[in-house]
Amino acid sequence: MRGRDVLALTILGLIGILLGGLALWFILNYLPLILAIILAVIVAFVVVVAVAAFVGFFTAAVGALYYSLTKKPRIAGRPIKMENVEELDKERGTFRREEDSGK
């Protein structure tokens, strides 16, 4: 190993130690602030989800009440009988009655 390589490794080690010490100092000084910000974000997210669920529940309840009061009953058509069933004529793209098909 040459002297230049040893010097480069020594400088790299000193830079690593300096950056590690700086990071440790930053964490020790600002950790309560960082934790408070993270906790505030989590609490805000929980509150937003709870409010959205609350509003969604009451919106669904009011919508169901409105639907039940305004929905008019539909009169069903007459039942389909087998003699009224039509089948698709694939060549013409039209419907034909079963008795017309000669079955």
Wavefront OBJ file of the C-alpha trace (Angstrom):
o trace
v 0.000 0.000 0.000
v 1.395 3.362 -0.942
v 1.521 6.413 1.273
v -1.085 8.112 -0.867
v -3.595 5.294 -0.262
v -2.968 5.406 3.492
v -3.498 9.155 3.504
v -6.748 8.788 1.492
v -8.056 6.097 3.854
v -7.150 8.204 6.891
v -8.931 11.262 5.491
v -11.962 9.128 4.575
v -12.052 7.713 8.121
v -11.821 11.207 9.646
v -14.649 12.432 7.397
v -16.741 9.422 8.465
v -16.061 10.072 12.137
v -16.873 13.769 11.693
v -20.134 13.047 9.869
v -21.090 10.384 12.417
v -20.445 12.789 15.298
v -22.408 15.534 13.546
v -25.335 13.151 12.976
v -25.225 12.033 16.627
v -25.199 15.660 17.812
v -28.125 16.487 15.507
v -30.142 13.497 16.723
v -29.503 14.240 20.406
v -30.421 17.899 20.059
v -33.439 17.562 17.776
v -34.852 14.098 18.587
v -37.735 15.437 20.736
v -38.728 17.816 17.941
v -38.559 15.053 15.320
v -40.609 12.703 17.496
v -43.185 15.445 18.156
v -43.559 16.095 14.411
v -43.953 12.385 13.644
v -46.494 11.983 16.450
v -48.427 15.064 15.247
v -48.602 13.641 11.713
v -49.889 10.294 13.015
v -52.505 11.968 15.240
v -53.626 14.224 12.370
v -53.999 11.185 10.096
v -56.077 9.330 12.697
v -58.307 12.371 13.241
v -58.841 12.839 9.490
v -59.747 9.170 9.032
v -62.152 9.286 12.000
v -63.872 12.436 10.714
v -64.130 10.982 7.211
v -65.674 7.781 8.590
v -68.100 9.791 10.725
v -69.180 11.945 7.782
v -69.431 8.899 5.526
v -71.638 7.070 8.023
v -74.080 9.956 8.337
v -74.056 10.605 4.588
v -74.978 6.982 3.991
v -77.707 7.170 6.636
v -79.213 10.337 5.168
v -78.944 8.885 1.657
v -80.708 5.702 2.712
v -83.454 7.694 4.396
v -83.870 9.922 1.331
v -83.925 6.896 -0.983
v -86.508 5.112 1.142
v -88.772 8.178 1.210
v -88.505 9.165 -2.461
v -88.229 5.829 -4.246
v -91.488 4.999 -5.953
v -92.525 1.369 -6.185
v -92.126 -0.052 -9.643
v -94.925 -2.061 -11.139
v -93.526 -5.240 -12.549
v -94.456 -6.356 -16.031
v -96.354 -9.481 -16.766
v -94.498 -12.780 -16.365
v -92.824 -14.228 -19.437
v -94.337 -17.444 -20.734
v -92.454 -20.037 -22.719
v -94.519 -19.354 -25.842
v -93.498 -15.694 -25.739
v -89.754 -16.403 -25.612
v -87.877 -15.233 -28.658
v -84.484 -16.439 -29.775
v -81.874 -14.591 -31.792
v -81.521 -15.476 -35.446
v -77.733 -15.221 -35.705
v -77.629 -14.827 -39.490
v -80.079 -11.922 -39.665
v -79.404 -10.411 -36.238
v -83.121 -10.373 -35.464
v -85.329 -12.188 -33.023
v -87.806 -14.831 -34.067
v -90.451 -16.667 -32.130
v -89.890 -20.271 -31.155
v -92.937 -21.504 -33.051
v -91.603 -19.823 -36.237
v -88.395 -21.831 -36.130
v -90.228 -25.121 -36.692
v -89.243 -26.854 -33.481
l 1 2 3 4 5 6 7 8 9 10 11 12 13 14 15 16 17 18 19 20 21 22 23 24 25 26 27 28 29 30 31 32 33 34 35 36 37 38 39 40 41 42 43 44 45 46 47 48 49 50 51 52 53 54 55 56 57 58 59 60 61 62 63 64 65 66 67 68 69 70 71 72 73 74 75 76 77 78 79 80 81 82 83 84 85 86 87 88 89 90 91 92 93 94 95 96 97 98 99 100 101 102 103
